[in-house]
């Protein structure tokens, strides 16, 4: 049978009465409803019955539903279980703890636990910074969420958020050898979240905030940055900003424009939009204009959102007002962090020649790239099925690898800009073109370059408490 390319893999566990049902009848039902059988495994068998796992590929979920419905109507068949590869991968969670050294005898037990461990405890008590040498704090990050803004799913709560946080912990480990542990908190109170993280902080070398809704995420991060002596990094804000700026560095090279001369319109002044704007301003952009649901943000207007008041005071130097279409005239760069369909082809036509268009709303971009491919200088999205995906995975493993290695107190703007420049540098001049401005998340050079650049920035800016051996000048 012809296999469905790029389809959905589902495993059907079926109990068959062999005297009643013929296996060929099942295959017919599956193929008639758009499925391809790629594997059949015998799980258990008896004199007149058998249990088998049938692996089926379909192009969409509705075909799976139709296949299961038809099979349930067959005499002599019981559907035991229906699962797909994604669900199977998550069974029992996706991460585990492992021992670095085995406990094989009483002597081992006394050294890792009692009584000898007391000497290690006192060494830390007498000199707290020894925790970085003698505990997991040296290489461990907490991935913390309250489940209030998970991916495109919204406020689904802490239990449902865990699979995402586990996945993030996997990426930390695989890409940068950082140990990360997911912590989903059963509260959405700012005070309780801040208090809980502060109480947990002694065990960790850094805090990665994830999927916390705006505007609470701003206050949570700001308070934690002030009250903790370890890095606190809200990836939805700063991870997006770092990778976006990396892409923009290379996009401007493609279209031949300078970062200091461009006019940039940011559509969507939420957590990511504000962080992106801050890194652009720090990098030397002179004209950034923010547009949200109330129109263009202008200084002198008082907004109910305090963050918008800050934004209006630090952007839009020419005090332009109106809608997106009103302010996009002559813009060199559009950065979309809003919702699908808000940008029109006519808007892009009114931008400066060879405009850079970053449409990062998911799953539907602000405009479909195909609509403006002929007039845009460079297009980037947040999706993996188009060129130039702006993906936070490029950023956070390397940044935390660097922060842990130099025992950084914080992750400041200098370190973020250094990370952006490092990511951009992975794409060589020979490789750079309008369809390739950002490296793959699996490019092993990314973490190595980020680590080096961010540690150097941390040392120069005074954020580093430790200078790794390879960075010492004498």
C-alpha positions, 0 to 999 in steps of 0.5 A, spaced: 500 500 500 502 507 498 504 510 505 501 517 506 507 522 506 507 526 513 501 523 515 498 522 522 500 515 525 495 511 530 495 505 533 489 501 534 489 495 539 484 490 537 481 484 540 479 479 534 474 473 535 478 469 529 472 464 528 467 470 526 472 476 523 477 475 518 483 480 518 482 482 511 475 485 513 479 490 517 484 491 512 478 493 507 475 498 512 481 501 514 483 502 506 476 504 504 476 510 510 483 513 507 488 509 512 494 505 510 496 499 514 504 499 515 505 494 521 501 489 525 503 486 531 501 480 535 500 482 542 496 476 545 493 470 542 488 464 544 485 458 541 479 462 538 481 470 539 487 474 538 489 481 540 493 485 535 496 492 534 495 495 527 499 501 526 495 506 521 497 512 517 492 517 515 492 524 513 487 527 518 484 525 524 477 525 521 479 519 518 481 515 524 475 517 527 471 514 521 476 508 521 474 506 529 467 507 528 466 502 522 471 497 526 466 498 532 460 496 527 464 489 525 461 483 529 467 479 532 471 485 534 473 489 540 476 496 540 481 495 546 485 502 545 486 507 540 493 511 541 497 515 536 505 516 537 504 523 540 500 520 546 505 514 546 511 518 547 508 522 553 506 516 557 508 516 564 511 523 562 517 525 558 523 526 563 526 522 569 531 523 574 538 519 574 543 517 578 550 520 577 553 515 581 550 508 583 549 506 591 552 499 591 554 498 599 554 502 606 560 506 604 557 509 598 550 510 602 554 514 608 558 518 603 551 520 599 547 521 605 548 520 612 553 521 616 558 523 611 554 528 607 553 532 614 560 535 612 558 537 605 552 541 608 556 544 613 561 547 607 555 550 604 552 553 611 559 556 612 560 558 605 553 559 601 556 560 594 559 552 595 552 550 593 554 552 586 559 547 586 556 541 591 549 541 589 545 541 582 544 548 583 550 548 578 547 546 572 539 546 574 534 550 571 526 551 574 521 551 568 515 555 571 508 556 569 501 557 572 498 554 565 495 561 564 497 562 557 499 555 554 501 555 546 495 557 542 491 554 548 490 559 553 488 558 560 488 551 561 491 550 568 497 547 571 496 540 570 494 541 562 501 545 562 505 540 564 507 536 557 509 543 554 514 544 560 516 537 560 518 538 553 522 544 554 526 540 559 527 535 554 530 541 549 534 544 555 538 537 556 539 535 549 541 542 546 545 544 552 546 539 557 542 543 562 538 539 567 531 542 567 525 541 571 518 543 570 514 546 575 507 548 574 504 552 580 496 551 582 495 558 583 494 564 578 496 570 584 502 574 582 504 574 590 503 567 590 507 565 584 513 570 586 513 567 593 513 560 591 518 561 586 523 565 591 522 559 596 524 554 591 530 558 588 535 555 592 535 549 589 536 552 582 541 556 578 536 559 574 528 560 573 525 560 566 518 563 566 513 560 561 506 561 558 504 566 564 499 571 561 500 578 560 500 583 564 501 579 570 508 576 567 511 583 567 510 584 574 512 577 576 518 577 572 520 584 574 519 582 582 523 576 581 529 579 578 529 584 583 528 579 589 533 573 587 540 573 585 539 568 580 537 569 572 530 570 571 528 569 564 521 569 561 522 566 554 515 568 551 518 575 552 525 575 551 526 568 547 522 571 542 525 578 542 532 574 541 531 570 536 527 575 532 533 580 533 537 575 530 533 574 524 532 581 523 540 582 523 540 578 517 534 580 514 537 587 513 543 584 510 539 581 505 535 588 503 541 592 504 539 597 510 542 599 517 539 597 523 539 605 525 536 607 519 529 603 519 522 605 521 519 599 524 512 597 526 510 592 531 503 590 531 501 586 538 504 590 544 503 584 549 509 581 552 513 579 546 511 585 543 514 589 548 520 585 549 522 585 542 521 593 542 526 593 548 531 589 544 530 593 538 531 600 542 537 597 545 540 595 539 540 602 536 533 603 532 531 610 532 523 609 530 519 603 533 511 604 532 507 600 536 500 598 534 495 594 538 487 593 539 486 601 541 490 603 535 497 606 535 500 607 542 502 615 542 505 619 548 501 623 552 495 618 552 493 615 558 492 607 557 489 603 562 495 598 561 501 601 565 505 597 560 502 601 554 504 607 558 511 606 558 511 603 551 508 610 548 513 614 552 519 610 549 517 609 542 513 613 536 518 619 536 514 622 531 507 621 534 504 618 529 496 616 530 491 612 527 490 604 525 496 599 522 494 602 515 495 609 517 502 608 520 505 603 516 506 608 510 514 607 508 516 602 514 522 598 512 520 592 517 513 589 520 513 585 526 507 581 527 505 578 534 498 579 534 493 575 530 491 572 523 489 576 517 490 583 520 496 585 515 493 586 508 497 586 501 495 593 500 499 595 507 505 591 504 505 595 498 505 602 501 511 600 505 518 602 503 522 598 497 524 591 499 520 591 506 522 586 511 515 582 514 515 578 520 508 575 521 509 571 527 502 569 529 500 562 530 497 558 527 495 563 522 500 569 520 498 576 520 498 575 512 499 569 508 507 569 506 504 567 499 500 573 498 506 578 498 512 573 496 513 578 490 513 584 493 517 583 500 524 583 501 524 578 506 519 574 510 519 570 516 514 566 520 513 563 527 511 556 523 515 550 521 512 549 514 515 556 511 522 558 511 525 563 516 522 560 522 522 565 528 523 559 534 525 560 541 528 554 541 534 557 538 535 561 544 534 559 551 538 553 551 544 557 550 543 563 554 542 558 560 548 554 558 552 561 559 548 564 565 550 557 569 557 557 567 558 564 569 554 564 575 550 570 572 546 574 577 541 576 571 540 576 564 541 583 562 540 586 555 547 586 553 547 578 554 540 578 550 543 582 544 550 578 544 545 572 543 542 575 537 548 576 534 551 569 535 545 566 532 545 571 526 553 569 525 551 562 524 548 563 517 555 564 513 555 570 508 555 564 503 549 561 505 545 568 507 539 569 502 531 571 503 529 564 504 535 563 509 536 568 515 536 564 521 539 557 522 536 550 524 534 549 531 538 542 530 544 546 528 550 544 533 553 551 532 548 555 535 549 553 543 556 553 542 556 560 539 551 563 544 555 560 550 561 564 548 558 571 546 553 571 552 559 569 557 563 575 554 557 580 555 556 577 562 563 578 564 563 585 561 557 588 564 558 585 571 553 580 571 558 574 571 560 572 578 564 566 575 569 567 570 570 560 566 577 558 565 577 559 558 575 566 559 580 568 563 586 572 561 591 570 566 
